[in-house]
Amino acid sequence: QVQLVESGGGLVQPGGSLRLSCAASGSFTGIYTLGWYRQAPGKQRELVAGIHSAGSTTYGGSVKGRFTISRDNAGKTVYLQMNSLKPEDTAVYYCNYWYWDLKRHDTWGQGTQVTVSS
């Protein structure tokens, strides 16, 4: 069973940067995706970025060009570098691990708050 622990959230001014980390433990399947989702108050959870076990990445439209997802060599820690932050990036950010086996199986971290405000 996979467990995810996020860190790195906090308060930052508009235009600033933050880096989130997600440490994963447990056994991964051969093919999987690690990534980040976020949920702002009153809104649905949305994809921020994901990185596939093969290395390809995907980004939500609102963060392209500003956020970068990466992972360590072991593939068990995933990072989200967030630059040029905007107030609308304020949300709880959740680390996610998912794989497909007849259906989608998701594991979520506890979430970390990111607040962008002056």
C-alpha positions as CSV (number, residue, x, y, z in Angstrom):
1,Q,0.0,0.0,0.0
2,V,1.3,3.4,-1.0
3,Q,1.4,6.3,1.5
4,L,2.1,9.9,0.5
5,V,3.3,12.8,2.7
6,E,3.4,16.3,1.4
7,S,5.5,19.2,2.6
8,G,6.4,22.7,1.5
9,G,3.2,24.7,1.5
10,G,2.9,28.1,3.1
11,L,2.2,31.8,2.5
12,V,3.8,33.6,-0.4
13,Q,3.3,36.9,-2.1
14,P,2.1,37.2,-5.6
15,G,4.9,36.6,-8.1
16,G,6.8,34.5,-5.6
17,S,7.8,30.9,-5.7
18,L,7.3,27.7,-3.6
19,R,8.4,24.1,-4.0
20,L,6.2,21.3,-2.8
21,S,7.5,17.8,-2.0
22,C,5.7,14.5,-1.8
23,A,7.5,11.5,-0.3
24,A,6.0,8.2,-1.2
25,S,6.5,4.9,0.5
26,G,5.3,1.4,-0.2
27,S,5.2,-0.7,-3.3
28,F,4.4,0.9,-6.6
29,T,2.8,-1.0,-9.6
30,G,4.9,-1.1,-12.8
31,I,2.9,1.6,-14.5
32,Y,1.6,4.5,-12.5
33,T,1.3,8.3,-12.3
34,L,2.4,10.6,-9.4
35,G,1.1,14.1,-9.4
36,W,-0.5,17.0,-7.8
37,Y,-4.1,18.2,-7.6
38,R,-5.5,21.2,-5.9
39,Q,-8.8,22.3,-4.4
40,A,-9.8,25.9,-3.7
41,P,-12.8,26.7,-1.4
42,G,-16.0,26.1,-3.2
43,K,-14.3,24.6,-6.3
44,Q,-13.8,21.1,-7.5
45,R,-10.4,19.4,-7.2
46,E,-8.4,19.9,-10.3
47,L,-5.2,18.5,-11.9
48,V,-2.1,20.6,-11.4
49,A,0.5,18.3,-12.9
50,G,1.4,14.7,-13.2
51,I,4.4,12.6,-14.1
52,H,4.1,9.1,-15.5
53,S,6.3,6.2,-14.5
54,A,7.8,6.4,-18.1
55,G,8.7,10.0,-17.5
56,S,6.1,12.0,-19.5
57,T,4.5,15.0,-17.8
58,T,1.1,16.7,-18.0
59,Y,-0.1,20.0,-16.7
60,G,-3.3,21.8,-16.0
61,G,-3.9,24.6,-18.4
62,S,-3.8,27.4,-15.8
63,V,-0.3,26.4,-14.6
64,K,1.5,25.7,-17.8
65,G,4.7,27.6,-18.1
66,R,4.7,28.5,-14.4
67,F,4.8,25.2,-12.6
68,T,7.2,22.3,-13.1
69,I,6.8,18.7,-11.9
70,S,9.8,16.5,-11.3
71,R,10.9,13.4,-9.4
72,D,14.0,12.0,-7.8
73,N,16.0,9.2,-9.3
74,A,14.2,6.6,-7.3
75,G,10.9,7.9,-8.4
76,K,9.5,7.9,-4.9
77,T,9.7,11.7,-4.3
78,V,7.9,14.1,-6.5
79,Y,8.3,17.8,-6.5
80,L,6.2,20.7,-7.7
81,Q,8.2,23.9,-8.4
82,M,5.7,26.8,-8.5
83,N,6.8,30.1,-9.9
84,S,5.0,33.4,-10.7
85,L,2.4,32.5,-8.2
86,K,-1.0,34.2,-8.4
87,P,-3.7,34.7,-5.8
88,E,-5.9,32.2,-7.8
89,D,-3.3,29.5,-7.1
90,T,-4.4,29.6,-3.5
91,A,-5.7,26.1,-2.6
92,V,-5.0,22.9,-0.7
93,Y,-2.5,20.9,-2.8
94,Y,-2.8,17.1,-2.7
95,C,-0.3,14.6,-3.8
96,N,-1.8,11.7,-5.8
97,Y,-0.7,8.3,-6.9
98,W,-2.8,6.4,-9.4
99,Y,-2.7,3.3,-11.5
100,W,-5.1,1.5,-13.8
101,D,-6.2,-2.1,-13.1
102,L,-9.7,-2.6,-14.6
103,K,-10.4,0.7,-13.0
104,R,-8.5,3.7,-11.7
105,H,-7.0,3.3,-8.2
106,D,-6.1,6.5,-6.4
107,T,-4.1,7.2,-3.2
108,W,-4.1,10.7,-1.8
109,G,-1.9,12.6,0.6
110,Q,-3.3,14.7,3.4
111,G,-2.9,18.0,1.6
112,T,-0.8,21.1,2.1
113,Q,-2.1,24.7,2.1
114,V,-0.7,27.2,-0.4
115,T,-1.8,30.8,0.1
116,V,-0.8,33.5,-2.3
117,S,-1.5,36.9,-0.9
118,S,0.1,40.2,-0.3
